[in-house]
Amino acid sequence: MENLLHKDPGSYMVVKVEGPCRRFYELGILPGCKITLISRNDRGPVLIRVGNSKVALGRGMAQSIFVE
């Protein structure tokens, strides 16, 4: 189990979410859901797909999402 900042682009299952749970819930990022990491750079936002939506996350939020 690693956070999104340590993963390469691809599809993952969310295992755990830490931090502002309400915001993650609003975005549909919940334990058990599938997300696709589209891009992750050394700096700047992390781009993911949740369902049919693309979401740009700050690095702090991405670090709070643990996936397998």
Biopython code that builds the backbone (N, CA, C, O; Angstrom):
import numpy as np
from Bio.PDB.StructureBuilder import StructureBuilder

atoms = [
    (1, "MET", "N", (0.859, -1.175, 0.000)),
    (1, "MET", "CA", (0.000, 0.000, 0.000)),
    (1, "MET", "C", (0.900, 1.231, 0.000)),
    (1, "MET", "O", (1.721, 1.408, 0.899)),
    (2, "GLU", "N", (0.740, 2.079, -1.012)),
    (2, "GLU", "CA", (1.509, 3.314, -1.131)),
    (2, "GLU", "C", (0.560, 4.451, -1.487)),
    (2, "GLU", "O", (-0.555, 4.221, -1.957)),
    (3, "ASN", "N", (1.018, 5.689, -1.256)),
    (3, "ASN", "CA", (0.187, 6.818, -1.652)),
    (3, "ASN", "C", (0.413, 7.133, -3.133)),
    (3, "ASN", "O", (1.358, 6.639, -3.747)),
    (4, "LEU", "N", (-0.458, 7.952, -3.687)),
    (4, "LEU", "CA", (-0.415, 8.238, -5.125)),
    (4, "LEU", "C", (0.884, 8.885, -5.580)),
    (4, "LEU", "O", (1.264, 8.744, -6.743)),
    (5, "LEU", "N", (1.574, 9.593, -4.689)),
    (5, "LEU", "CA", (2.815, 10.255, -5.093)),
    (5, "LEU", "C", (3.931, 9.267, -5.399)),
    (5, "LEU", "O", (4.929, 9.637, -6.017)),
    (6, "HIS", "N", (3.779, 8.023, -4.981)),
    (6, "HIS", "CA", (4.804, 7.011, -5.216)),
    (6, "HIS", "C", (4.414, 6.012, -6.303)),
    (6, "HIS", "O", (5.100, 5.007, -6.489)),
    (7, "LYS", "N", (3.334, 6.270, -7.013)),
    (7, "LYS", "CA", (2.848, 5.339, -8.037)),
    (7, "LYS", "C", (3.070, 5.899, -9.440)),
    (7, "LYS", "O", (3.138, 7.112, -9.638)),
    (8, "ASP", "N", (3.179, 4.996, -10.400)),
    (8, "ASP", "CA", (3.248, 5.362, -11.809)),
    (8, "ASP", "C", (1.826, 5.425, -12.359)),
    (8, "ASP", "O", (0.913, 4.847, -11.769)),
    (9, "PRO", "N", (1.623, 6.122, -13.489)),
    (9, "PRO", "CA", (0.288, 6.161, -14.078)),
    (9, "PRO", "C", (-0.276, 4.760, -14.280)),
    (9, "PRO", "O", (0.433, 3.831, -14.666)),
    (10, "GLY", "N", (-1.575, 4.635, -14.007)),
    (10, "GLY", "CA", (-2.263, 3.355, -14.128)),
    (10, "GLY", "C", (-3.506, 3.342, -13.268)),
    (10, "GLY", "O", (-3.843, 4.348, -12.643)),
    (11, "SER", "N", (-4.193, 2.206, -13.230)),
    (11, "SER", "CA", (-5.427, 2.062, -12.456)),
    (11, "SER", "C", (-5.134, 1.417, -11.111)),
    (11, "SER", "O", (-4.336, 0.485, -11.011)),
    (12, "TYR", "N", (-5.794, 1.931, -10.079)),
    (12, "TYR", "CA", (-5.569, 1.463, -8.714)),
    (12, "TYR", "C", (-6.880, 1.422, -7.940)),
    (12, "TYR", "O", (-7.856, 2.083, -8.296)),
    (13, "MET", "N", (-6.878, 0.629, -6.871)),
    (13, "MET", "CA", (-8.002, 0.558, -5.945)),
    (13, "MET", "C", (-7.633, 1.377, -4.711)),
    (13, "MET", "O", (-6.555, 1.201, -4.144)),
    (14, "VAL", "N", (-8.531, 2.275, -4.296)),
    (14, "VAL", "CA", (-8.290, 3.073, -3.094)),
    (14, "VAL", "C", (-8.467, 2.175, -1.876)),
    (14, "VAL", "O", (-9.494, 1.512, -1.728)),
    (15, "VAL", "N", (-7.459, 2.157, -1.003)),
    (15, "VAL", "CA", (-7.487, 1.334, 0.198)),
    (15, "VAL", "C", (-7.809, 2.182, 1.422)),
    (15, "VAL", "O", (-8.573, 1.765, 2.292)),
    (16, "LYS", "N", (-7.222, 3.372, 1.485)),
    (16, "LYS", "CA", (-7.374, 4.218, 2.668)),
    (16, "LYS", "C", (-7.235, 5.670, 2.257)),
    (16, "LYS", "O", (-6.470, 5.998, 1.350)),
    (17, "VAL", "N", (-7.984, 6.546, 2.933)),
    (17, "VAL", "CA", (-7.907, 7.978, 2.699)),
    (17, "VAL", "C", (-7.701, 8.663, 4.042)),
    (17, "VAL", "O", (-8.437, 8.412, 4.997)),
    (18, "GLU", "N", (-6.699, 9.526, 4.108)),
    (18, "GLU", "CA", (-6.448, 10.293, 5.327)),
    (18, "GLU", "C", (-6.701, 11.765, 5.035)),
    (18, "GLU", "O", (-6.554, 12.210, 3.897)),
    (19, "GLY", "N", (-7.076, 12.506, 6.044)),
    (19, "GLY", "CA", (-7.224, 13.947, 5.867)),
    (19, "GLY", "C", (-8.668, 14.376, 5.746)),
    (19, "GLY", "O", (-9.548, 13.832, 6.412)),
    (20, "PRO", "N", (-8.911, 15.375, 4.872)),
    (20, "PRO", "CA", (-10.247, 15.979, 4.758)),
    (20, "PRO", "C", (-11.244, 15.031, 4.092)),
    (20, "PRO", "O", (-11.512, 15.145, 2.896)),
    (21, "CYS", "N", (-11.785, 14.109, 4.858)),
    (21, "CYS", "CA", (-12.658, 13.058, 4.313)),
    (21, "CYS", "C", (-13.859, 13.613, 3.563)),
    (21, "CYS", "O", (-14.292, 13.021, 2.574)),
    (22, "ARG", "N", (-14.397, 14.722, 4.005)),
    (22, "ARG", "CA", (-15.573, 15.289, 3.336)),
    (22, "ARG", "C", (-15.239, 15.661, 1.895)),
    (22, "ARG", "O", (-16.024, 15.399, 0.984)),
    (23, "ARG", "N", (-14.086, 16.266, 1.694)),
    (23, "ARG", "CA", (-13.680, 16.664, 0.344)),
    (23, "ARG", "C", (-13.474, 15.435, -0.549)),
    (23, "ARG", "O", (-13.898, 15.428, -1.705)),
    (24, "PHE", "N", (-12.831, 14.408, -0.020)),
    (24, "PHE", "CA", (-12.639, 13.184, -0.794)),
    (24, "PHE", "C", (-13.993, 12.559, -1.130)),
    (24, "PHE", "O", (-14.191, 12.072, -2.243)),
    (25, "TYR", "N", (-14.923, 12.571, -0.175)),
    (25, "TYR", "CA", (-16.268, 12.034, -0.402)),
    (25, "TYR", "C", (-16.956, 12.805, -1.532)),
    (25, "TYR", "O", (-17.582, 12.205, -2.406)),
    (26, "GLU", "N", (-16.837, 14.144, -1.510)),
    (26, "GLU", "CA", (-17.447, 14.970, -2.552)),
    (26, "GLU", "C", (-16.878, 14.648, -3.931)),
    (26, "GLU", "O", (-17.585, 14.732, -4.935)),
    (27, "LEU", "N", (-15.600, 14.280, -3.975)),
    (27, "LEU", "CA", (-14.951, 13.943, -5.240)),
    (27, "LEU", "C", (-15.191, 12.492, -5.654)),
    (27, "LEU", "O", (-14.854, 12.103, -6.772)),
    (28, "GLY", "N", (-15.771, 11.688, -4.758)),
    (28, "GLY", "CA", (-16.014, 10.275, -5.055)),
    (28, "GLY", "C", (-14.816, 9.387, -4.799)),
    (28, "GLY", "O", (-14.757, 8.257, -5.285)),
    (29, "ILE", "N", (-13.852, 9.898, -4.029)),
    (29, "ILE", "CA", (-12.647, 9.131, -3.709)),
    (29, "ILE", "C", (-12.851, 8.492, -2.345)),
    (29, "ILE", "O", (-12.664, 9.127, -1.307)),
    (30, "LEU", "N", (-13.239, 7.221, -2.369)),
    (30, "LEU", "CA", (-13.565, 6.487, -1.151)),
    (30, "LEU", "C", (-12.848, 5.143, -1.158)),
    (30, "LEU", "O", (-12.533, 4.623, -2.229)),
    (31, "PRO", "N", (-12.584, 4.571, 0.012)),
    (31, "PRO", "CA", (-12.003, 3.230, 0.041)),
    (31, "PRO", "C", (-12.878, 2.260, -0.756)),
    (31, "PRO", "O", (-14.101, 2.241, -0.615)),
    (32, "GLY", "N", (-12.228, 1.464, -1.588)),
    (32, "GLY", "CA", (-12.942, 0.501, -2.417)),
    (32, "GLY", "C", (-13.214, 0.979, -3.828)),
    (32, "GLY", "O", (-13.581, 0.174, -4.683)),
    (33, "CYS", "N", (-13.044, 2.272, -4.099)),
    (33, "CYS", "CA", (-13.314, 2.762, -5.451)),
    (33, "CYS", "C", (-12.060, 2.651, -6.316)),
    (33, "CYS", "O", (-10.937, 2.627, -5.813)),
    (34, "LYS", "N", (-12.279, 2.585, -7.617)),
    (34, "LYS", "CA", (-11.185, 2.501, -8.576)),
    (34, "LYS", "C", (-10.873, 3.899, -9.084)),
    (34, "LYS", "O", (-11.782, 4.655, -9.427)),
    (35, "ILE", "N", (-9.590, 4.245, -9.132)),
    (35, "ILE", "CA", (-9.166, 5.510, -9.717)),
    (35, "ILE", "C", (-8.050, 5.228, -10.717)),
    (35, "ILE", "O", (-7.365, 4.209, -10.633)),
    (36, "THR", "N", (-7.883, 6.137, -11.654)),
    (36, "THR", "CA", (-6.805, 6.028, -12.628)),
    (36, "THR", "C", (-5.890, 7.225, -12.470)),
    (36, "THR", "O", (-6.330, 8.370, -12.577)),
    (37, "LEU", "N", (-4.631, 6.965, -12.217)),
    (37, "LEU", "CA", (-3.626, 8.018, -12.143)),
    (37, "LEU", "C", (-3.199, 8.335, -13.567)),
    (37, "LEU", "O", (-2.613, 7.496, -14.252)),
    (38, "ILE", "N", (-3.494, 9.544, -14.005)),
    (38, "ILE", "CA", (-3.204, 9.944, -15.380)),
    (38, "ILE", "C", (-1.802, 10.526, -15.486)),
    (38, "ILE", "O", (-1.030, 10.139, -16.363)),
    (39, "SER", "N", (-1.471, 11.455, -14.593)),
    (39, "SER", "CA", (-0.131, 12.038, -14.623)),
    (39, "SER", "C", (0.284, 12.500, -13.239)),
    (39, "SER", "O", (-0.529, 12.929, -12.420)),
    (40, "ARG", "N", (1.587, 12.392, -13.017)),
    (40, "ARG", "CA", (2.181, 12.805, -11.751)),
    (40, "ARG", "C", (3.577, 13.307, -12.081)),
    (40, "ARG", "O", (4.400, 12.560, -12.611)),
    (41, "ASN", "N", (3.844, 14.561, -11.772)),
    (41, "ASN", "CA", (5.154, 15.146, -12.011)),
    (41, "ASN", "C", (5.850, 15.383, -10.683)),
    (41, "ASN", "O", (5.253, 15.219, -9.619)),
    (42, "ASP", "N", (7.116, 15.768, -10.752)),
    (42, "ASP", "CA", (7.847, 16.065, -9.523)),
    (42, "ASP", "C", (7.294, 17.295, -8.816)),
    (42, "ASP", "O", (7.447, 17.449, -7.604)),
    (43, "ARG", "N", (6.662, 18.152, -9.571)),
    (43, "ARG", "CA", (6.036, 19.359, -9.008)),
    (43, "ARG", "C", (4.666, 19.523, -9.641)),
    (43, "ARG", "O", (4.393, 18.991, -10.717)),
    (44, "GLY", "N", (3.817, 20.262, -8.960)),
    (44, "GLY", "CA", (2.507, 20.538, -9.519)),
    (44, "GLY", "C", (1.477, 19.494, -9.160)),
    (44, "GLY", "O", (1.761, 18.551, -8.422)),
    (45, "PRO", "N", (0.268, 19.668, -9.692)),
    (45, "PRO", "CA", (-0.844, 18.790, -9.320)),
    (45, "PRO", "C", (-0.725, 17.383, -9.895)),
    (45, "PRO", "O", (0.041, 17.121, -10.821)),
    (46, "VAL", "N", (-1.512, 16.497, -9.308)),
    (46, "VAL", "CA", (-1.618, 15.108, -9.744)),
    (46, "VAL", "C", (-2.975, 14.972, -10.426)),
    (46, "VAL", "O", (-3.998, 15.340, -9.848)),
    (47, "LEU", "N", (-2.992, 14.451, -11.637)),
    (47, "LEU", "CA", (-4.237, 14.331, -12.398)),
    (47, "LEU", "C", (-4.732, 12.893, -12.332)),
    (47, "LEU", "O", (-4.010, 11.959, -12.682)),
    (48, "ILE", "N", (-5.986, 12.724, -11.875)),
    (48, "ILE", "CA", (-6.585, 11.392, -11.774)),
    (48, "ILE", "C", (-7.945, 11.383, -12.457)),
    (48, "ILE", "O", (-8.539, 12.429, -12.719)),
    (49, "ARG", "N", (-8.422, 10.176, -12.739)),
    (49, "ARG", "CA", (-9.787, 9.994, -13.232)),
    (49, "ARG", "C", (-10.542, 9.212, -12.174)),
    (49, "ARG", "O", (-10.090, 8.164, -11.714)),
    (50, "VAL", "N", (-11.707, 9.741, -11.791)),
    (50, "VAL", "CA", (-12.608, 9.076, -10.844)),
    (50, "VAL", "C", (-13.939, 8.951, -11.562)),
    (50, "VAL", "O", (-14.598, 9.957, -11.827)),
    (51, "GLY", "N", (-14.339, 7.737, -11.876)),
    (51, "GLY", "CA", (-15.558, 7.561, -12.662)),
    (51, "GLY", "C", (-15.361, 8.187, -14.030)),
    (51, "GLY", "O", (-14.420, 7.837, -14.743)),
    (52, "ASN", "N", (-16.236, 9.108, -14.403)),
    (52, "ASN", "CA", (-16.138, 9.792, -15.693)),
    (52, "ASN", "C", (-15.515, 11.171, -15.577)),
    (52, "ASN", "O", (-15.513, 11.926, -16.550)),
    (53, "SER", "N", (-14.988, 11.515, -14.415)),
    (53, "SER", "CA", (-14.447, 12.853, -14.179)),
    (53, "SER", "C", (-12.936, 12.833, -14.037)),
    (53, "SER", "O", (-12.359, 11.905, -13.470)),
    (54, "LYS", "N", (-12.307, 13.877, -14.565)),
    (54, "LYS", "CA", (-10.884, 14.095, -14.320)),
    (54, "LYS", "C", (-10.768, 15.104, -13.188)),
    (54, "LYS", "O", (-11.484, 16.105, -13.159)),
    (55, "VAL", "N", (-9.857, 14.832, -12.256)),
    (55, "VAL", "CA", (-9.690, 15.684, -11.081)),
    (55, "VAL", "C", (-8.209, 15.986, -10.912)),
    (55, "VAL", "O", (-7.378, 15.078, -10.945)),
    (56, "ALA", "N", (-7.877, 17.263, -10.731)),
    (56, "ALA", "CA", (-6.508, 17.661, -10.416)),
    (56, "ALA", "C", (-6.417, 17.824, -8.905)),
    (56, "ALA", "O", (-7.159, 18.605, -8.309)),
    (57, "LEU", "N", (-5.504, 17.082, -8.295)),
    (57, "LEU", "CA", (-5.319, 17.130, -6.845)),
    (57, "LEU", "C", (-3.993, 17.790, -6.515)),
    (57, "LEU", "O", (-2.998, 17.594, -7.211)),
    (58, "GLY", "N", (-3.990, 18.572, -5.449)),
    (58, "GLY", "CA", (-2.734, 19.073, -4.925)),
    (58, "GLY", "C", (-1.917, 17.913, -4.393)),
    (58, "GLY", "O", (-2.458, 16.852, -4.081)),
    (59, "ARG", "N", (-0.616, 18.117, -4.291)),
    (59, "ARG", "CA", (0.264, 17.033, -3.850)),
    (59, "ARG", "C", (-0.054, 16.580, -2.432)),
    (59, "ARG", "O", (0.096, 15.399, -2.119)),
    (60, "GLY", "N", (-0.487, 17.489, -1.571)),
    (60, "GLY", "CA", (-0.852, 17.122, -0.204)),
    (60, "GLY", "C", (-2.044, 16.182, -0.170)),
    (60, "GLY", "O", (-2.057, 15.217, 0.594)),
    (61, "MET", "N", (-3.046, 16.460, -0.997)),
    (61, "MET", "CA", (-4.213, 15.574, -1.060)),
    (61, "MET", "C", (-3.833, 14.229, -1.660)),
    (61, "MET", "O", (-4.271, 13.187, -1.172)),
    (62, "ALA", "N", (-3.025, 14.239, -2.711)),
    (62, "ALA", "CA", (-2.612, 12.988, -3.349)),
    (62, "ALA", "C", (-1.820, 12.114, -2.380)),
    (62, "ALA", "O", (-1.894, 10.887, -2.434)),
    (63, "GLN", "N", (-1.075, 12.749, -1.510)),
    (63, "GLN", "CA", (-0.276, 12.013, -0.527)),
    (63, "GLN", "C", (-1.161, 11.336, 0.514)),
    (63, "GLN", "O", (-0.715, 10.414, 1.199)),
    (64, "SER", "N", (-2.406, 11.780, 0.641)),
    (64, "SER", "CA", (-3.341, 11.225, 1.621)),
    (64, "SER", "C", (-4.156, 10.055, 1.086)),
    (64, "SER", "O", (-4.935, 9.453, 1.826)),
    (65, "ILE", "N", (-3.986, 9.727, -0.192)),
    (65, "ILE", "CA", (-4.735, 8.637, -0.816)),
    (65, "ILE", "C", (-3.810, 7.432, -0.963)),
    (65, "ILE", "O", (-2.801, 7.493, -1.666)),
    (66, "PHE", "N", (-4.168, 6.332, -0.289)),
    (66, "PHE", "CA", (-3.368, 5.112, -0.334)),
    (66, "PHE", "C", (-4.057, 4.091, -1.223)),
    (66, "PHE", "O", (-5.252, 3.834, -1.080)),
    (67, "VAL", "N", (-3.294, 3.512, -2.140)),
    (67, "VAL", "CA", (-3.859, 2.618, -3.152)),
    (67, "VAL", "C", (-3.063, 1.323, -3.256)),
    (67, "VAL", "O", (-1.930, 1.222, -2.784)),
    (68, "GLU", "N", (-3.689, 0.344, -3.885)),
    (68, "GLU", "CA", (-3.022, -0.923, -4.240)),
    (68, "GLU", "C", (-3.277, -1.203, -5.700)),
    (68, "GLU", "O", (-2.814, -2.216, -6.224)),
]
sb = StructureBuilder()
sb.init_structure("model")
sb.init_model(0)
sb.init_chain("A")
sb.init_seg("    ")
for serial, (resi, resn, name, xyz) in enumerate(atoms, 1):
    if name == "N":
        sb.init_residue(resn, " ", resi, " ")
    sb.init_atom(name, np.array(xyz, "f"), 0.0, 1.0, " ", f" {name:<3s}", serial, name[0])
structure = sb.get_structure()
